[in-house]
Amino acid sequence: MNKIFGFFIVFFLLVSSLGIGLWVSGEFNMPGDRPSSKSTVIVGGPQLGGPFELVNHKGETVTDEDFRGKLMLVFFGYTNCPDVCPTEMQTISLAMQALGDDADEVVPIFVTVDPARDTVDVMADFVSAFDPSLIGLTGTDAQIDKIKDEYRVYGEKGEGEDQDYYLVNHTSFTYLMGRDGKLVTVFSYGTPAEDMAAKIREQI
């Protein structure tokens, strides 16, 4: 029941915040759901993405301005995620490999929605398991809440669960941002790596 309720909350927030200009051909996935082979494509100019200041997995403070001039692949999740997050990070890693030399024009970014547990050291261990270009970002609760608002991301700790061992319900889209920091396209969870790479290559 909580899973179904969470789905409708996120769907409502996403649709209401993006407004006119959003065309969806895909589906929302929560942890444990079967992946979709479709992607969500943005048409028009929804206001999604924006300024942020966070800490990367090396302990360095970074802002959105540090990534200007590059395409960004942004995914929001958490390191204790049992399936969706590691699966999508593997997909992004395969997409980066498929890009070959063009991968230098793309920065894959993993933003935690669980900053209480995802410290700099934890993030460093997590991203080391995937493509070496992957950047993990964490921060204070306020900093994470701000970037979640900018990207219209849903992320909430499961109710009634252990304070140390818990799941976090969260949006499972991967955002492709342009060199100017503006949204280009959104991929739903389960989009094949080759499809992701093909769409990214269109922007290079």
C-alpha positions, 0 to 999 in steps of 0.5 A: 500500500505504501508503494502504491501511495508513493507512486501517486505522490511522485507522479502528481508532483512530477506532472504538476511541477513540469506542467505543459511541454512534458510528454511521457513515454515510459513509466515510474519505477520504485525499488523492486519494480520490473524495469521498463525498456522505454525512455521519457522524452522531454519536449518543450521547456519545463523548468527542471534543474538549477543551481546547487552546492554539494560535496563530491566523493573526494570531499570537495565542495562543488556547484553546478557551475563546475560542470558547465560546458559538459553534458551531465547525466544525473541520477538520484538514489542512495548507496543502500538501495538494493536494486534500482540504484546499482542497476542504473549506475551499471547502465550509465557505466555501460552507456559511458563505455559505448560513447567511446572518446565522446564520453569525455564530454559527459559527466555522470553524477549520482546524487544521494537522497539519503545524506544521513548515511551517505557520507563522503567516504561511503559515496567514494566506496560506492562510485568506485564500483562503477565507471571511473568518471562517475561523481558522487554528490552528498551534502547537508539535509538542506543542500540535498533538499534544495537540489531535490526541489530543483530537479522535482525529485521525490525521496522519502524514508520508509515509515516505521522502519529501523533508524539505521536499516531502512529503504528510501522511496525515490524517483528513478529517472536519469536526467540528461542536462545540456552544457548550459545546465538545462534539461535535454531529456529524461530516461526512465529506469530500465532504458537500455544503455545503447539507447541512452548512449545514442541520445547522448551522442545527439547532443555532442 
